[in-house]
Amino acid sequence: MSSGIHHITLITRKVQANVDFYAGFLWLRLVKQTAGFEDAEQLHLFYGDAAGTPGSLVTFLVWEDGAPGRAGYGQIGEFALAIQPESIGFWLTRALAAGLRPEGPRNELGEPVLRLKDPDGIIIKLVGVAGLRHAAPWAADGIPPEHAVGNLRSATLFTEEQDLTRAFFTTHFGYRPGMSDGAIERLVSDTGDALDLRNVQGFWSSAPGAGTVDHIALRATSEQALEATEASLRRSNATPTTIHDRKYFTSLYAREPGGVLVEMATDAPGMGVDEPQETLGSTLFIPQAPAGDEDAFRVVLPQFAMPGEPRVIYRELPFVHRFHTPETPDGGHIVLLHGSGGTETSLMPLAARTAPHATLLGVRGRATEEGAARWFRRLPQMRFDQADIRSEAEAFEAFCEGAAAAYGVKASNTVHMGYSNGANFLAAFMRLHPGWVRKAVLIRPMDVLEESPEADLTGVEVLMVVGAEDRLTRQPQALCDTLSTAGATVTVETVAAGHFLTEADDPVVQSWLETHTP
């Protein structure tokens, strides 16, 4: 029977802060970066020791600017990393110097513990473990080898079914009872790590989201051991189990009786299956992308810089936003406004294909309709909230001011591109707050202003891309006439498409950008 922790997977909402903390402050090695196996538009980061050894791995699903979750029963509340007992003072000093607020050290289950919180508020414990041996220590500037972080020490499961949870792990995963302390009961493994079961009856329920633990993975020495565990779970009428090929390991998933998602992962083939140990973590892999579509997925994944490297310093502005910087930027920017139900990354593949050297700035609308993002509220009978349009346009002007000051995104070096609802909002914004948009690409637009304000758009250049079979956009020619009357130079191109974006849009947009931008 297998025993021990393979990895723990958490959720973060700010990838750069996450990298700075885990690869910078804790100095774990970033050993793998991939798109998600279930969602290729989700970044997945793996931290560990120098070799990415099972048992050292802390992984993160990146929900950039996602909603926060809440720790509660049916979830893992905190996890611990092992250090030498003599290293507690070193890490306390390092934490204070970094501006963190450590708690402790104090004794927990017979071990010295220093508690920290990561940028998402997740509790991490640095636990002094006597006789700790590093399988593959990761060398660090400023962190002597004797103080390096080792393997995962433990994870604390919040459960209302302590007896059933204990039986689940002792029966199927080789854990055995250890010491207890109040409401916490420890289960220990053959590899020296532990699961701490905390009885939280009467506590609130968990809610998935950023700042929470998604699941814990336990080790299987082989696929045969994994299959044996699956058979054991099926015989005991456990929750439905599923097996997946995760490229770096084969996985089995099930939920323990208290509700925590548990994975079982094989040790092989490991992190070195697609890149040598010397360069682990330096390449972004897209395991689930269809052939030829990898670039489309790469452009929507959030970018980050390793500690000490140049990076975008994001500012708090009125709208959630995301940059994508190409390998060879030309100094120009494209600001992207998505359609109904889109996100700040929805138009990035189109923009990257049509302007491969432009820096992209995707922005997320703040209005919502049945949970879908929009730029302004929609009223019954295809009417639009005029006050909301004006209010959001005022906020977007503040965003433009902030982007110009913080990022150098100015009207003179920027194209604004909108699709559907985003194009409608952009066409309204150009007239409500003239001067901020000098070049605009409006894809499937229409006029949503019931009263068009007087605006001088002299010198503004606009491309309108109309779908020949579009049944959703009303009277695009009326918008063209309105913009032209205000002084804009408007080019209208019709493509063989309906309302949705198609490959026919690419050459039209690319040709216009090539002739209207430096």
C-alpha positions as CSV (number, residue, x, y, z in Angstrom):
1,M,0.0,0.0,0.0
2,S,1.2,3.5,-0.9
3,S,1.6,6.3,1.7
4,G,2.7,9.9,1.8
5,I,1.9,13.3,0.2
6,H,2.7,13.7,-3.5
7,H,1.6,17.4,-3.8
8,I,-0.9,19.9,-2.7
9,T,-2.8,22.2,-5.2
10,L,-4.1,25.6,-4.3
11,I,-5.7,28.5,-6.1
12,T,-4.3,32.0,-6.5
13,R,-5.7,35.2,-8.0
14,K,-2.5,37.1,-8.6
15,V,0.2,35.1,-10.3
16,Q,3.0,37.7,-9.9
17,A,2.5,38.0,-6.2
18,N,2.4,34.2,-6.0
19,V,5.7,33.7,-7.9
20,D,7.4,36.4,-5.8
21,F,6.3,34.7,-2.6
22,Y,7.0,31.0,-3.4
23,A,9.9,31.4,-5.8
24,G,11.2,34.6,-4.2
25,F,10.6,34.6,-0.4
26,L,10.4,30.8,0.2
27,W,12.8,30.1,-2.7
28,L,11.1,27.0,-3.9
29,R,12.0,26.1,-7.5
30,L,9.5,26.7,-10.2
31,V,9.7,23.3,-11.8
32,K,6.8,23.3,-14.2
33,Q,4.4,25.8,-15.8
34,T,1.6,24.4,-17.9
35,A,-1.9,25.3,-19.1
36,G,-4.5,23.4,-17.1
37,F,-5.4,19.8,-18.1
38,E,-9.1,20.5,-17.6
39,D,-9.0,24.1,-18.8
40,A,-6.3,25.1,-21.3
41,E,-7.0,28.8,-20.6
42,Q,-5.9,28.3,-16.9
43,L,-2.2,28.6,-15.9
44,H,-0.9,25.9,-13.5
45,L,2.4,26.4,-11.7
46,F,4.4,23.7,-9.9
47,Y,7.0,24.6,-7.2
48,G,9.3,22.1,-5.5
49,D,12.9,21.1,-4.8
50,A,15.6,21.1,-7.4
51,A,14.3,18.0,-9.1
52,G,10.6,18.5,-8.6
53,T,10.5,15.4,-6.3
54,P,7.1,14.0,-5.4
55,G,6.5,15.1,-1.8
56,S,8.1,18.5,-2.4
57,L,5.5,19.9,-4.8
58,V,3.2,22.8,-4.1
59,T,1.1,23.7,-7.1
60,F,-1.2,26.6,-8.0
61,L,-4.1,27.0,-10.3
62,V,-4.1,30.6,-11.4
63,W,-7.6,32.3,-11.3
64,E,-6.2,35.7,-12.2
65,D,-8.4,38.4,-10.6
66,G,-10.9,35.6,-9.7
67,A,-13.3,35.6,-6.8
68,P,-12.0,34.7,-3.4
69,G,-13.0,31.5,-1.7
70,R,-13.5,30.6,2.0
71,A,-11.9,27.9,4.0
72,G,-14.4,25.7,5.9
73,Y,-15.3,22.1,6.5
74,G,-14.8,19.9,3.5
75,Q,-11.5,21.6,2.7
76,I,-7.9,21.8,3.7
77,G,-7.4,24.8,5.9
78,E,-3.6,25.1,6.0
79,F,-0.4,23.2,5.0
80,A,3.1,22.9,6.3
81,L,6.6,22.8,4.8
82,A,9.5,21.2,6.7
83,I,12.7,23.0,7.8
84,Q,15.4,22.2,10.2
85,P,14.4,23.0,13.8
86,E,17.4,25.3,14.1
87,S,16.1,27.3,11.1
88,I,13.1,28.8,12.8
89,G,15.0,31.9,13.9
90,F,16.4,32.4,10.4
91,W,12.9,32.3,8.8
92,L,11.4,34.5,11.5
93,T,14.0,37.1,10.8
94,R,13.5,36.7,7.0
95,A,9.7,37.1,7.3
96,L,10.0,40.2,9.4
97,A,12.5,41.7,7.0
98,A,10.1,41.0,4.1
99,G,7.2,42.9,5.9
100,L,5.3,39.8,6.7
101,R,3.5,39.2,10.0
102,P,4.6,35.8,11.2
103,E,3.0,34.1,14.2
104,G,5.1,32.1,16.6
105,P,7.2,30.2,16.9
106,R,5.1,27.9,19.1
107,N,4.8,24.2,19.7
108,E,2.3,22.2,17.8
109,L,2.1,18.4,18.1
110,G,5.6,18.4,19.5
111,E,7.2,20.5,16.8
112,P,8.3,24.2,16.6
113,V,6.0,26.0,14.1
114,L,6.2,29.4,12.5
115,R,2.9,30.5,10.8
116,L,2.8,32.8,7.7
117,K,0.2,33.9,5.2
118,D,0.9,34.0,1.5
119,P,-0.5,36.9,-0.7
120,D,-3.9,35.1,-1.0
121,G,-4.2,34.7,2.7
122,I,-3.4,31.0,2.8
123,I,-1.9,29.8,6.0
124,I,1.6,28.2,5.6
125,K,3.4,26.7,8.5
126,L,7.2,26.3,8.5
127,V,7.7,23.3,10.8
128,G,11.0,22.3,12.4
129,V,11.5,18.6,11.7
130,A,14.4,16.8,13.5
131,G,16.6,14.8,11.2
132,L,15.3,16.5,8.1
133,R,17.1,15.4,4.9
134,H,16.7,17.2,1.6
135,A,16.3,14.9,-1.4
136,A,17.3,17.6,-3.9
137,P,18.0,21.0,-2.2
138,W,17.5,24.1,-4.3
139,A,20.4,26.5,-4.0
140,A,19.5,30.1,-3.2
141,D,21.2,33.4,-2.9
142,G,20.8,34.6,0.6
143,I,19.4,31.3,2.0
144,P,22.1,29.0,3.3
145,P,21.6,25.3,2.4
146,E,21.0,24.3,6.0
147,H,18.0,26.7,6.1
148,A,16.4,25.6,2.8
149,V,12.8,24.5,2.8
150,G,12.3,20.8,2.5
151,N,9.3,18.6,1.6
152,L,5.7,19.0,2.6
153,R,5.3,18.2,6.2
154,S,1.6,18.1,6.7
155,A,-1.9,19.3,5.6
156,T,-4.8,20.1,7.9
157,L,-8.2,18.8,6.8
158,F,-11.3,20.5,8.2
159,T,-13.9,17.7,8.6
160,E,-17.2,17.1,10.4
161,E,-16.8,13.4,9.9
162,Q,-13.6,12.8,11.8
163,D,-14.1,9.0,12.3
164,L,-15.0,8.4,8.7
165,T,-12.2,10.6,7.4
166,R,-9.7,8.7,9.6
167,A,-10.9,5.4,8.3
168,F,-10.7,6.6,4.7
169,F,-7.0,7.4,4.9
170,T,-6.0,4.5,7.1
171,T,-7.9,1.9,5.0
172,H,-7.0,3.1,1.5
173,F,-3.8,5.2,1.7
174,G,-1.6,3.6,4.3
175,Y,-1.8,6.3,7.0
176,R,-1.8,5.3,10.7
177,P,-2.9,7.2,13.8
178,G,-0.3,9.4,15.5
179,M,-0.5,11.8,18.4
180,S,-3.5,14.1,19.0
181,D,-3.9,17.6,20.4
182,G,-7.4,18.8,21.3
183,A,-9.6,18.9,18.2
184,I,-6.6,17.8,16.0
185,E,-5.8,14.2,15.3
186,R,-2.6,13.4,13.4
187,L,-2.3,10.6,10.8
188,V,1.3,9.7,9.8
189,S,2.7,8.1,6.7
190,D,5.7,5.8,6.0
191,T,7.4,8.7,4.2
192,G,7.3,10.9,7.3
193,D,4.6,13.4,6.5
194,A,1.2,13.8,8.1
195,L,-2.4,14.5,7.7
196,D,-3.9,16.5,10.6
197,L,-7.7,16.0,10.9
198,R,-9.3,18.9,12.6
199,N,-12.8,18.4,13.9
200,V,-14.8,21.5,12.9
201,Q,-18.4,20.5,13.7
202,G,-20.4,23.7,13.7
203,F,-17.9,25.6,11.6
204,W,-19.0,27.2,8.3
205,S,-18.9,25.3,5.0
206,S,-16.1,25.9,2.5
207,A,-16.5,27.8,-0.7
208,P,-14.1,27.2,-3.7
209,G,-12.2,30.2,-5.0
210,A,-8.9,32.0,-4.8
211,G,-7.0,31.7,-1.5
212,T,-8.2,28.1,-0.9
213,V,-6.8,24.6,-1.3
214,D,-8.3,22.8,-4.3
215,H,-7.0,19.3,-3.4
216,I,-4.3,17.2,-1.9
217,A,-2.5,14.4,-3.8
218,L,-1.1,11.3,-2.1
219,R,1.6,9.1,-3.6
220,A,1.3,5.9,-5.6
221,T,4.6,4.1,-6.2
222,S,3.2,2.7,-9.5
223,E,0.2,2.6,-11.7
224,Q,-0.5,-0.9,-10.3
225,A,-0.7,0.6,-6.8
226,L,-3.0,3.3,-8.1
227,E,-5.3,0.7,-9.7
228,A,-5.3,-1.3,-6.5
229,T,-6.5,1.7,-4.5
230,E,-9.2,2.4,-7.1
231,A,-10.5,-1.1,-6.7
232,S,-10.4,-0.8,-2.9
233,L,-12.4,2.4,-3.1
234,R,-15.0,0.9,-5.4
235,R,-15.4,-2.1,-3.1
236,S,-16.1,0.2,-0.2
237,N,-18.7,2.2,-2.1
238,A,-16.7,5.4,-1.9
239,T,-17.5,8.4,-4.0
240,P,-17.1,8.0,-7.8
241,T,-13.5,7.7,-8.8
242,T,-11.8,8.8,-12.0
243,I,-8.4,8.2,-13.4
244,H,-6.6,10.7,-15.6
245,D,-3.3,10.9,-17.5
246,R,-1.6,14.1,-16.3
247,K,1.6,13.6,-18.3
248,Y,3.8,14.0,-15.3
249,F,1.9,11.4,-13.3
250,T,-1.3,9.3,-13.5
251,S,-4.0,10.5,-11.2
252,L,-7.0,9.0,-9.4
253,Y,-9.6,11.4,-7.8
254,A,-12.1,10.8,-5.1
255,R,-13.7,12.7,-2.2
256,E,-13.2,11.5,1.3
257,P,-16.3,11.4,3.6
258,G,-15.7,14.9,5.0
259,G,-15.8,16.4,1.5
260,V,-12.1,17.1,0.8
261,L,-11.0,16.3,-2.8
262,V,-8.2,13.7,-2.7
263,E,-6.0,12.8,-5.6
264,M,-3.6,9.8,-5.8
265,A,-0.7,10.5,-8.1
266,T,2.1,8.2,-9.4
267,D,5.7,9.1,-8.8
268,A,6.6,8.5,-12.4
269,P,7.3,9.7,-15.0
270,G,7.9,13.0,-13.1
271,M,8.7,16.6,-13.9
272,G,11.7,15.6,-16.2
273,V,9.6,13.9,-18.8
274,D,9.6,16.9,-21.2
275,E,12.6,19.1,-20.1
276,P,15.9,18.4,-18.4
277,Q,16.5,19.1,-14.7
278,E,18.8,22.0,-15.6
279,T,16.0,24.0,-17.2
280,L,12.9,22.8,-15.2
281,G,10.2,25.4,-15.2
282,S,11.6,27.5,-18.0
283,T,9.1,26.5,-20.7
284,L,5.3,26.9,-20.8
285,F,3.6,23.7,-21.9
286,I,0.1,23.6,-23.4
287,P,-0.8,19.9,-23.0
288,Q,-4.5,20.1,-24.1
289,A,-4.3,22.6,-27.0
290,P,-5.5,21.3,-30.4
291,A,-2.7,21.1,-33.0
292,G,-1.8,24.5,-34.3
293,D,-3.8,26.4,-31.6
294,E,-1.1,26.7,-28.9
295,D,-0.4,30.4,-29.6
296,A,-4.1,31.2,-29.0
297,F,-3.9,29.7,-25.6
298,R,-0.5,31.1,-24.7
299,V,-1.7,34.7,-25.3
300,V,-4.6,34.4,-22.8
301,L,-2.5,32.9,-20.0
302,P,-1.3,35.5,-17.4
303,Q,2.3,36.4,-17.7
304,F,4.7,36.8,-14.9
305,A,8.4,37.5,-14.2
306,M,10.7,35.6,-12.0
307,P,12.1,37.4,-8.9
308,G,14.6,40.1,-10.0
309,E,13.4,40.2,-13.6
310,P,11.6,43.2,-15.2
311,R,7.8,43.0,-14.9
312,V,4.6,44.9,-15.3
313,I,3.8,46.7,-12.1
314,Y,0.0,46.5,-12.0
315,R,-1.9,49.4,-10.5
316,E,-5.3,49.6,-8.9
317,L,-7.6,51.1,-11.6
318,P,-11.4,51.2,-12.0
319,F,-11.5,48.1,-14.3
320,V,-9.9,44.7,-14.0
321,H,-7.2,44.5,-16.7
322,R,-4.5,42.3,-18.0
323,F,-1.4,42.9,-20.2
324,H,0.1,40.6,-22.7
325,T,3.6,41.6,-23.8
326,P,5.0,39.9,-27.0
327,E,8.6,38.8,-27.2
328,T,9.5,41.7,-29.5
329,P,7.1,44.6,-28.7
330,D,7.0,47.5,-31.2
331,G,5.9,50.2,-28.7
332,G,2.3,50.2,-29.7
333,H,-0.7,49.2,-27.6
334,I,-4.1,47.7,-28.3
335,V,-6.8,48.2,-25.7
336,L,-9.4,45.4,-25.9
337,L,-13.1,45.5,-24.9
338,H,-14.8,42.2,-25.0
339,G,-18.3,41.3,-26.0
340,S,-21.1,40.1,-23.6
341,G,-20.0,37.3,-21.5
342,G,-16.3,37.7,-22.4
343,T,-13.3,38.6,-20.2
344,E,-10.3,40.7,-20.4
345,T,-8.5,38.0,-22.5
346,S,-11.3,37.2,-25.0
347,L,-9.9,39.4,-27.8
348,M,-6.2,38.7,-27.2
349,P,-5.9,35.8,-29.7
350,L,-7.5,38.0,-32.5
351,A,-5.3,41.0,-31.6
352,A,-2.1,38.8,-31.3
353,R,-2.8,37.3,-34.8
354,T,-3.4,40.7,-36.4
355,A,-0.8,42.7,-34.6
356,P,1.8,40.3,-33.3
357,H,4.2,42.9,-32.0
358,A,1.7,45.1,-30.1
359,T,1.4,45.1,-26.4
360,L,-2.2,44.1,-25.5
361,L,-4.2,45.5,-22.7
362,G,-7.4,43.6,-22.1
363,V,-10.1,45.2,-19.9
364,R,-13.1,43.6,-18.2
365,G,-16.5,45.3,-18.2
366,R,-18.0,45.9,-14.7
367,A,-21.7,45.4,-15.5
368,T,-23.1,41.8,-15.2
369,E,-26.1,40.0,-16.5
370,E,-26.8,36.5,-15.1
371,G,-23.1,36.4,-14.0
372,A,-21.8,37.4,-17.5
373,A,-19.6,40.5,-17.8
374,R,-20.9,43.4,-19.9
375,W,-20.0,47.1,-20.3
376,F,-23.4,48.5,-19.4
377,R,-26.8,47.3,-18.3
378,R,-29.4,46.0,-20.8
379,L,-33.1,46.8,-20.3
380,P,-36.1,44.9,-21.5
381,Q,-37.1,45.1,-25.2
382,M,-33.5,45.6,-26.4
383,R,-33.1,49.0,-24.7
384,F,-30.0,50.1,-22.9
385,D,-29.6,51.9,-19.6
386,Q,-28.4,55.3,-20.7
387,A,-27.4,56.5,-17.2
388,D,-25.3,53.4,-16.8
389,I,-23.6,53.9,-20.2
390,R,-22.6,57.4,-19.1
391,S,-21.5,56.4,-15.7
392,E,-19.3,53.6,-17.0
393,A,-17.9,55.8,-19.7
394,E,-16.9,58.3,-17.0
395,A,-15.2,55.4,-15.1
396,F,-13.5,54.3,-18.3
397,E,-12.1,57.8,-18.8
398,A,-10.6,57.5,-15.3
399,F,-9.1,54.1,-16.4
400,C,-7.6,55.7,-19.5
401,E,-6.1,58.5,-17.4
402,G,-4.6,55.9,-15.0
403,A,-3.3,53.7,-17.8
404,A,-1.6,56.6,-19.4
405,A,0.1,57.6,-16.2
406,A,1.0,54.2,-14.9
407,Y,1.7,52.3,-18.1
408,G,2.3,54.9,-20.9
409,V,-0.8,53.8,-22.7
410,K,-1.7,57.0,-24.4
411,A,-4.0,57.9,-27.3
412,S,-1.1,58.6,-29.6
413,N,0.3,55.1,-29.4
414,T,-2.9,53.1,-28.9
415,V,-5.6,51.4,-30.9
416,H,-8.9,50.6,-29.1
417,M,-10.6,47.5,-30.3
418,G,-14.1,46.3,-29.3
419,Y,-16.4,43.5,-30.2
420,S,-20.2,43.5,-29.9
421,N,-21.1,45.0,-26.5
422,G,-17.5,46.2,-26.2
423,A,-17.7,47.9,-29.6
424,N,-21.0,49.5,-28.7
425,F,-19.5,50.9,-25.5
426,L,-16.4,52.1,-27.3
427,A,-18.5,53.9,-29.9
428,A,-20.4,55.6,-27.1
429,F,-17.2,56.4,-25.1
430,M,-15.6,58.1,-28.1
431,R,-18.4,60.7,-28.3
432,L,-19.0,61.1,-24.5
433,H,-15.3,61.6,-23.8
434,P,-13.6,62.6,-27.0
435,G,-9.8,62.8,-27.2
436,W,-9.0,59.5,-25.6
437,V,-9.6,57.3,-28.7
438,R,-7.7,58.2,-31.8
439,K,-7.9,54.9,-33.6
440,A,-10.7,52.4,-33.1
441,V,-11.6,48.9,-34.5
442,L,-15.3,48.3,-34.0
443,I,-16.4,44.7,-34.7
444,R,-20.2,44.1,-35.1
445,P,-21.1,47.5,-33.5
446,M,-24.3,49.5,-33.3
447,D,-25.3,52.8,-31.7
448,V,-26.6,52.4,-28.1
449,L,-26.9,56.1,-27.3
450,E,-30.5,57.3,-27.6
451,E,-29.2,60.9,-27.7
452,S,-25.8,61.4,-29.4
453,P,-23.8,64.1,-27.8
454,E,-22.0,66.8,-29.9
455,A,-18.4,65.7,-30.2
456,D,-15.5,66.7,-32.4
457,L,-13.9,63.5,-33.7
458,T,-11.7,65.2,-36.3
459,G,-8.6,63.1,-36.9
460,V,-10.1,59.9,-35.4
461,E,-9.8,56.9,-37.6
462,V,-12.3,54.0,-37.3
463,L,-12.7,50.6,-38.8
464,M,-16.1,49.0,-38.6
465,V,-16.3,45.3,-39.4
466,V,-19.9,44.3,-40.2
467,G,-21.2,40.7,-40.6
468,A,-23.1,40.1,-43.8
469,E,-25.4,37.7,-42.0
470,D,-25.5,39.5,-38.7
471,R,-29.1,39.5,-37.3
472,L,-28.2,40.9,-33.9
473,T,-26.6,44.2,-34.8
474,R,-29.1,46.9,-35.6
475,Q,-28.4,49.6,-38.2
476,P,-24.6,49.7,-38.3
477,Q,-24.8,52.3,-41.1
478,A,-26.5,54.7,-38.7
479,L,-23.5,54.5,-36.4
480,C,-21.2,55.0,-39.3
481,D,-23.0,58.1,-40.4
482,T,-23.0,59.5,-36.8
483,L,-19.3,59.1,-36.4
484,S,-18.6,60.5,-39.9
485,T,-20.8,63.5,-39.1
486,A,-18.7,64.1,-36.0
487,G,-15.5,64.3,-38.1
488,A,-14.2,60.7,-37.9
489,T,-12.8,58.9,-40.9
490,V,-14.7,55.7,-41.0
491,T,-13.9,52.6,-43.1
492,V,-16.6,50.0,-43.3
493,E,-15.7,46.4,-44.2
494,T,-18.3,43.6,-44.6
495,V,-17.2,40.0,-44.0
496,A,-19.0,36.7,-44.8
497,A,-20.1,36.1,-41.2
498,G,-22.9,36.5,-38.7
499,H,-22.5,38.2,-35.4
500,F,-19.8,35.9,-34.0
501,L,-16.1,36.4,-34.7
502,T,-14.7,34.2,-37.6
503,E,-11.4,33.7,-39.4
504,A,-12.8,36.2,-42.0
505,D,-12.2,39.0,-39.5
506,D,-8.5,38.5,-39.3
507,P,-7.3,39.7,-42.7
508,V,-9.6,42.7,-42.6
509,V,-8.4,43.9,-39.2
510,Q,-4.8,43.1,-39.9
511,S,-4.8,45.0,-43.2
512,W,-6.3,48.1,-41.5
513,L,-3.9,48.0,-38.6
514,E,-0.9,47.7,-40.9
515,T,-1.9,50.8,-42.8
516,H,-3.2,52.9,-39.9
517,T,-0.5,52.3,-37.2
518,P,3.2,53.0,-37.4
